[in-house]
Amino acid sequence: MTTHFVDLLDDLRRRSLRMATLVEDIVSEACDALLRDNESLAQRVMGRDNDVDTEEVEVEAEVIRLMALYQPVGADLRLLCTVLKVNNDLERIADCAVNIAERAYHLASARTLSLKEEIERMAPVVLQILRDAVHAYGSQRPDNAKKVFLDEDAVDAMYGQVIRRVVSDAAESPDDMGSMLDFVTVAKNLERIADHATNIAEDVVYLSTGEIVRHQI
C-alpha cells in the first residue's frame, strides 16, 4: 500500500481513539450526574451525545471510502473492520450514558437509597472495564483485553443483585416502585456498557491476532 494510504489509516485510528476517549468521558459524567443529583451535568451529557453521533457517521463514511478506494487486505483490512465495529459500540455506549443521565432527573429525590448504593458499587466497576477496553484498543495488545473479559462477570453479578433487591423491596415499598424501575434502567444500561466494552476487547484480539473470539469468552 502507498504511504498516503498508511497515513490515512493512522489518521483514522487516531480519530477513533479520540472518539473512544470522548465516550469514556461522557459515561463518567453520566454516572456523576446520577450519583451527585447534578441535573446540569446530565444535560451536558445529553448534549455531547450529538458530537458522538456526528463522529460515528463520519468515521463510518471514512472507513467505507478507504475500503472502496484502496481495497485493502490482511492487517489493513482487519484494522478497518475493527474501527467500523468499535465505532458502532462506542455510539451505543454513548446512548447508554444518555439513558443514565436522563434518569438523573427522576431520581434526584429518590428514597430508595439501598438501590442507589448498589449503583454506587456498580458504576466504578463498569467505568474501569470501559477504561481497560479503550486502553487495550489504543495499545492493540490482546493481553490488555483479557482483564475486560474477567471483569464482565462481576458486572453481571451486580446487575443480578439490583434485580433481586427490587424484587425484595417492591412488596414493602410499593410507592417507590417508579424510582426502583429507574434504578433498574440505570443498572441495565451499565450492564450494556460493560457488554459493549467487552465487544471492543474482543475486537482488539481480532485486530492483533486475526482470531475471532466472539461467543467463546
C-alpha positions as YAML, in Angstrom:
chain: A
units: angstrom
residues:
- id: 1
  name: MET
  ca: [0.00, 0.00, 0.00]
- id: 2
  name: THR
  ca: [1.06, 3.59, -0.60]
- id: 3
  name: THR
  ca: [2.49, 5.85, 2.07]
- id: 4
  name: HIS
  ca: [-0.56, 8.06, 1.64]
- id: 5
  name: PHE
  ca: [-2.88, 5.16, 2.49]
- id: 6
  name: VAL
  ca: [-0.82, 4.31, 5.56]
- id: 7
  name: ASP
  ca: [-1.10, 7.94, 6.69]
- id: 8
  name: LEU
  ca: [-4.85, 7.85, 6.16]
- id: 9
  name: LEU
  ca: [-5.11, 4.69, 8.27]
- id: 10
  name: ASP
  ca: [-3.09, 6.32, 11.04]
- id: 11
  name: ASP
  ca: [-5.34, 9.39, 10.95]
- id: 12
  name: LEU
  ca: [-8.44, 7.20, 11.11]
- id: 13
  name: ARG
  ca: [-7.10, 5.18, 14.02]
- id: 14
  name: ARG
  ca: [-6.24, 8.34, 15.98]
- id: 15
  name: ARG
  ca: [-9.69, 9.73, 15.25]
- id: 16
  name: SER
  ca: [-11.30, 6.53, 16.52]
- id: 17
  name: LEU
  ca: [-9.23, 6.69, 19.69]
- id: 18
  name: ARG
  ca: [-10.27, 10.30, 20.28]
- id: 19
  name: MET
  ca: [-13.89, 9.23, 19.94]
- id: 20
  name: ALA
  ca: [-13.27, 6.42, 22.44]
- id: 21
  name: THR
  ca: [-11.84, 8.90, 24.93]
- id: 22
  name: LEU
  ca: [-14.81, 11.21, 24.42]
- id: 23
  name: VAL
  ca: [-17.26, 8.37, 25.06]
- id: 24
  name: GLU
  ca: [-15.36, 7.30, 28.16]
- id: 25
  name: ASP
  ca: [-15.63, 10.86, 29.48]
- id: 26
  name: ILE
  ca: [-19.37, 11.01, 28.72]
- id: 27
  name: VAL
  ca: [-20.02, 7.78, 30.63]
- id: 28
  name: SER
  ca: [-18.10, 9.12, 33.62]
- id: 29
  name: GLU
  ca: [-20.13, 12.35, 33.54]
- id: 30
  name: ALA
  ca: [-23.40, 10.43, 33.28]
- id: 31
  name: CYS
  ca: [-22.56, 8.42, 36.38]
- id: 32
  name: ASP
  ca: [-21.53, 11.56, 38.25]
- id: 33
  name: ALA
  ca: [-24.76, 13.30, 37.20]
- id: 34
  name: LEU
  ca: [-26.82, 10.44, 38.59]
- id: 35
  name: LEU
  ca: [-24.96, 9.81, 41.82]
- id: 36
  name: ARG
  ca: [-24.50, 13.50, 42.65]
- id: 37
  name: ASP
  ca: [-28.01, 14.55, 41.58]
- id: 38
  name: ASN
  ca: [-26.46, 17.02, 39.14]
- id: 39
  name: GLU
  ca: [-29.05, 17.92, 36.53]
- id: 40
  name: SER
  ca: [-26.83, 20.41, 34.69]
- id: 41
  name: LEU
  ca: [-24.21, 17.70, 34.20]
- id: 42
  name: ALA
  ca: [-26.92, 15.34, 32.97]
- id: 43
  name: GLN
  ca: [-27.94, 17.96, 30.41]
- id: 44
  name: ARG
  ca: [-24.31, 18.27, 29.30]
- id: 45
  name: VAL
  ca: [-24.15, 14.51, 28.71]
- id: 46
  name: MET
  ca: [-27.21, 14.63, 26.50]
- id: 47
  name: GLY
  ca: [-25.74, 17.50, 24.51]
- id: 48
  name: ARG
  ca: [-22.41, 15.76, 23.99]
- id: 49
  name: ASP
  ca: [-24.16, 12.72, 22.57]
- id: 50
  name: ASN
  ca: [-24.75, 14.74, 19.41]
- id: 51
  name: ASP
  ca: [-20.98, 15.05, 18.99]
- id: 52
  name: VAL
  ca: [-20.63, 11.26, 19.23]
- id: 53
  name: ASP
  ca: [-23.42, 10.70, 16.71]
- id: 54
  name: THR
  ca: [-21.79, 13.06, 14.23]
- id: 55
  name: GLU
  ca: [-18.38, 11.48, 14.67]
- id: 56
  name: GLU
  ca: [-19.80, 7.97, 14.35]
- id: 57
  name: VAL
  ca: [-21.29, 8.77, 10.93]
- id: 58
  name: GLU
  ca: [-18.13, 10.46, 9.70]
- id: 59
  name: VAL
  ca: [-15.82, 7.67, 10.84]
- id: 60
  name: GLU
  ca: [-18.05, 5.06, 9.20]
- id: 61
  name: ALA
  ca: [-18.06, 7.04, 5.97]
- id: 62
  name: GLU
  ca: [-14.25, 7.25, 6.01]
- id: 63
  name: VAL
  ca: [-13.88, 3.50, 6.60]
- id: 64
  name: ILE
  ca: [-16.16, 2.75, 3.65]
- id: 65
  name: ARG
  ca: [-14.30, 5.26, 1.47]
- id: 66
  name: LEU
  ca: [-10.91, 3.72, 2.24]
- id: 67
  name: MET
  ca: [-12.21, 0.22, 1.61]
- id: 68
  name: ALA
  ca: [-13.65, 1.23, -1.74]
- id: 69
  name: LEU
  ca: [-10.65, 3.23, -2.93]
- id: 70
  name: TYR
  ca: [-7.77, 1.02, -1.76]
- id: 71
  name: GLN
  ca: [-9.31, -2.47, -1.42]
- id: 72
  name: PRO
  ca: [-7.00, -3.37, 1.48]
- id: 73
  name: VAL
  ca: [-6.16, -6.90, 2.57]
- id: 74
  name: GLY
  ca: [-4.56, -8.56, 5.58]
- id: 75
  name: ALA
  ca: [-3.79, -6.40, 8.61]
- id: 76
  name: ASP
  ca: [-5.02, -3.22, 6.93]
- id: 77
  name: LEU
  ca: [-8.40, -4.77, 6.26]
- id: 78
  name: ARG
  ca: [-8.60, -6.05, 9.85]
- id: 79
  name: LEU
  ca: [-7.89, -2.54, 11.11]
- id: 80
  name: LEU
  ca: [-10.67, -1.02, 9.02]
- id: 81
  name: CYS
  ca: [-13.14, -3.73, 10.07]
- id: 82
  name: THR
  ca: [-12.18, -3.21, 13.71]
- id: 83
  name: VAL
  ca: [-12.58, 0.55, 13.55]
- id: 84
  name: LEU
  ca: [-16.01, 0.10, 11.99]
- id: 85
  name: LYS
  ca: [-17.15, -2.31, 14.71]
- id: 86
  name: VAL
  ca: [-15.65, -0.33, 17.58]
- id: 87
  name: ASN
  ca: [-17.23, 2.80, 16.13]
- id: 88
  name: ASN
  ca: [-20.67, 1.21, 16.45]
- id: 89
  name: ASP
  ca: [-20.05, 0.02, 20.01]
- id: 90
  name: LEU
  ca: [-18.85, 3.46, 21.07]
- id: 91
  name: GLU
  ca: [-22.01, 5.08, 19.73]
- id: 92
  name: ARG
  ca: [-24.12, 2.53, 21.61]
- id: 93
  name: ILE
  ca: [-22.18, 3.18, 24.80]
- id: 94
  name: ALA
  ca: [-22.86, 6.91, 24.47]
- id: 95
  name: ASP
  ca: [-26.57, 6.15, 24.05]
- id: 96
  name: CYS
  ca: [-26.47, 4.14, 27.28]
- id: 97
  name: ALA
  ca: [-24.81, 7.09, 29.01]
- id: 98
  name: VAL
  ca: [-27.64, 9.35, 27.85]
- id: 99
  name: ASN
  ca: [-30.19, 6.88, 29.23]
- id: 100
  name: ILE
  ca: [-28.39, 7.02, 32.59]
- id: 101
  name: ALA
  ca: [-28.24, 10.81, 32.54]
- id: 102
  name: GLU
  ca: [-31.97, 11.02, 31.82]
- id: 103
  name: ARG
  ca: [-32.67, 9.06, 34.98]
- id: 104
  name: ALA
  ca: [-30.89, 11.77, 36.99]
- id: 105
  name: TYR
  ca: [-33.97, 13.98, 36.57]
- id: 106
  name: HIS
  ca: [-36.26, 11.30, 38.03]
- id: 107
  name: LEU
  ca: [-34.02, 10.08, 40.83]
- id: 108
  name: ALA
  ca: [-32.87, 13.36, 42.36]
- id: 109
  name: SER
  ca: [-35.27, 12.87, 45.27]
- id: 110
  name: ALA
  ca: [-35.48, 9.08, 45.26]
- id: 111
  name: ARG
  ca: [-35.92, 7.45, 48.65]
- id: 112
  name: THR
  ca: [-34.67, 4.02, 47.59]
- id: 113
  name: LEU
  ca: [-31.19, 4.61, 48.98]
- id: 114
  name: SER
  ca: [-30.32, 0.91, 49.13]
- id: 115
  name: LEU
  ca: [-30.61, 0.71, 45.34]
- id: 116
  name: LYS
  ca: [-28.53, 3.85, 44.92]
- id: 117
  name: GLU
  ca: [-25.83, 2.17, 46.98]
- id: 118
  name: GLU
  ca: [-25.92, -0.78, 44.57]
- id: 119
  name: ILE
  ca: [-25.40, 1.60, 41.65]
- id: 120
  name: GLU
  ca: [-22.58, 3.33, 43.52]
- id: 121
  name: ARG
  ca: [-20.79, -0.02, 43.70]
- id: 122
  name: MET
  ca: [-21.57, -0.97, 40.12]
- id: 123
  name: ALA
  ca: [-20.66, 2.26, 38.31]
- id: 124
  name: PRO
  ca: [-16.91, 2.32, 39.15]
- id: 125
  name: VAL
  ca: [-16.50, -1.28, 38.03]
- id: 126
  name: VAL
  ca: [-18.17, -0.52, 34.68]
- id: 127
  name: LEU
  ca: [-16.08, 2.62, 34.22]
- id: 128
  name: GLN
  ca: [-12.91, 0.64, 34.84]
- id: 129
  name: ILE
  ca: [-13.95, -2.01, 32.33]
- id: 130
  name: LEU
  ca: [-14.54, 0.70, 29.74]
- id: 131
  name: ARG
  ca: [-11.16, 2.31, 30.51]
- id: 132
  name: ASP
  ca: [-9.43, -1.07, 30.18]
- id: 133
  name: ALA
  ca: [-11.16, -1.71, 26.85]
- id: 134
  name: VAL
  ca: [-10.17, 1.70, 25.49]
- id: 135
  name: HIS
  ca: [-6.61, 1.18, 26.73]
- id: 136
  name: ALA
  ca: [-6.47, -2.23, 25.03]
- id: 137
  name: TYR
  ca: [-7.78, -0.64, 21.83]
- id: 138
  name: GLY
  ca: [-5.13, 2.06, 21.97]
- id: 139
  name: SER
  ca: [-2.27, -0.35, 22.67]
- id: 140
  name: GLN
  ca: [-3.59, -3.08, 20.33]
- id: 141
  name: ARG
  ca: [-2.38, -5.66, 22.83]
- id: 142
  name: PRO
  ca: [-4.61, -8.71, 23.31]
- id: 143
  name: ASP
  ca: [-3.17, -9.29, 26.78]
- id: 144
  name: ASN
  ca: [-4.67, -5.98, 27.88]
- id: 145
  name: ALA
  ca: [-8.08, -7.15, 26.66]
- id: 146
  name: LYS
  ca: [-8.13, -10.19, 28.92]
- id: 147
  name: LYS
  ca: [-8.84, -8.15, 32.05]
- id: 148
  name: VAL
  ca: [-12.05, -6.92, 30.44]
- id: 149
  name: PHE
  ca: [-13.20, -10.49, 29.86]
- id: 150
  name: LEU
  ca: [-12.58, -11.37, 33.50]
- id: 151
  name: ASP
  ca: [-14.32, -8.32, 34.97]
- id: 152
  name: GLU
  ca: [-17.52, -8.52, 32.93]
- id: 153
  name: ASP
  ca: [-18.83, -11.36, 35.10]
- id: 154
  name: ALA
  ca: [-18.65, -9.08, 38.15]
- id: 155
  name: VAL
  ca: [-20.95, -6.57, 36.43]
- id: 156
  name: ASP
  ca: [-23.44, -9.28, 35.55]
- id: 157
  name: ALA
  ca: [-23.49, -10.34, 39.20]
- id: 158
  name: MET
  ca: [-24.08, -6.75, 40.35]
- id: 159
  name: TYR
  ca: [-26.92, -6.33, 37.90]
- id: 160
  name: GLY
  ca: [-28.48, -9.51, 39.25]
- id: 161
  name: GLN
  ca: [-28.18, -8.11, 42.76]
- id: 162
  name: VAL
  ca: [-30.09, -4.96, 41.73]
- id: 163
  name: ILE
  ca: [-32.90, -7.11, 40.34]
- id: 164
  name: ARG
  ca: [-33.04, -9.20, 43.49]
- id: 165
  name: ARG
  ca: [-33.13, -6.07, 45.64]
- id: 166
  name: VAL
  ca: [-36.06, -4.67, 43.67]
- id: 167
  name: VAL
  ca: [-37.98, -7.94, 43.97]
- id: 168
  name: SER
  ca: [-37.28, -7.95, 47.70]
- id: 169
  name: ASP
  ca: [-38.21, -4.29, 48.33]
- id: 170
  name: ALA
  ca: [-41.20, -3.96, 46.00]
- id: 171
  name: ALA
  ca: [-43.74, -5.53, 48.34]
- id: 172
  name: GLU
  ca: [-42.62, -3.41, 51.30]
- id: 173
  name: SER
  ca: [-42.39, -0.09, 49.43]
- id: 174
  name: PRO
  ca: [-44.91, -0.08, 46.55]
- id: 175
  name: ASP
  ca: [-44.94, 3.73, 46.47]
- id: 176
  name: ASP
  ca: [-41.27, 3.69, 45.47]
- id: 177
  name: MET
  ca: [-41.78, 1.37, 42.51]
- id: 178
  name: GLY
  ca: [-41.23, 4.17, 40.00]
- id: 179
  name: SER
  ca: [-37.78, 5.02, 41.32]
- id: 180
  name: MET
  ca: [-36.96, 1.32, 41.66]
- id: 181
  name: LEU
  ca: [-37.66, 0.81, 37.98]
- id: 182
  name: ASP
  ca: [-35.50, 3.83, 37.15]
- id: 183
  name: PHE
  ca: [-32.64, 2.24, 39.09]
- id: 184
  name: VAL
  ca: [-33.17, -0.99, 37.18]
- id: 185
  name: THR
  ca: [-32.92, 1.00, 33.95]
- id: 186
  name: VAL
  ca: [-29.65, 2.53, 35.14]
- id: 187
  name: ALA
  ca: [-28.27, -0.87, 36.13]
- id: 188
  name: LYS
  ca: [-29.28, -2.35, 32.79]
- id: 189
  name: ASN
  ca: [-27.55, 0.44, 30.89]
- id: 190
  name: LEU
  ca: [-24.41, -0.01, 32.97]
- id: 191
  name: GLU
  ca: [-24.51, -3.71, 32.19]
- id: 192
  name: ARG
  ca: [-24.90, -2.91, 28.49]
- id: 193
  name: ILE
  ca: [-21.90, -0.57, 28.62]
- id: 194
  name: ALA
  ca: [-19.84, -3.43, 30.02]
- id: 195
  name: ASP
  ca: [-21.11, -5.67, 27.21]
- id: 196
  name: HIS
  ca: [-20.10, -3.15, 24.55]
- id: 197
  name: ALA
  ca: [-16.71, -2.68, 26.21]
- id: 198
  name: THR
  ca: [-16.26, -6.45, 26.04]
- id: 199
  name: ASN
  ca: [-17.08, -6.31, 22.33]
- id: 200
  name: ILE
  ca: [-14.29, -3.75, 21.92]
- id: 201
  name: ALA
  ca: [-11.88, -6.01, 23.80]
- id: 202
  name: GLU
  ca: [-12.84, -8.92, 21.54]
- id: 203
  name: ASP
  ca: [-12.18, -6.72, 18.51]
- id: 204
  name: VAL
  ca: [-8.71, -5.92, 19.89]
- id: 205
  name: VAL
  ca: [-7.94, -9.63, 19.91]
- id: 206
  name: TYR
  ca: [-9.14, -9.90, 16.31]
- id: 207
  name: LEU
  ca: [-7.13, -6.86, 15.24]
- id: 208
  name: SER
  ca: [-3.95, -8.17, 16.84]
- id: 209
  name: THR
  ca: [-4.19, -11.87, 16.01]
- id: 210
  name: GLY
  ca: [-6.87, -12.35, 13.38]
- id: 211
  name: GLU
  ca: [-8.70, -14.68, 15.78]
- id: 212
  name: ILE
  ca: [-12.45, -14.23, 16.26]
- id: 213
  name: VAL
  ca: [-13.16, -14.89, 19.94]
- id: 214
  name: ARG
  ca: [-16.74, -13.65, 19.97]
- id: 215
  name: HIS
  ca: [-19.07, -16.15, 21.72]
- id: 216
  name: GLN
  ca: [-16.04, -18.03, 23.04]
- id: 217
  name: ILE
  ca: [-15.40, -15.91, 26.12]
...
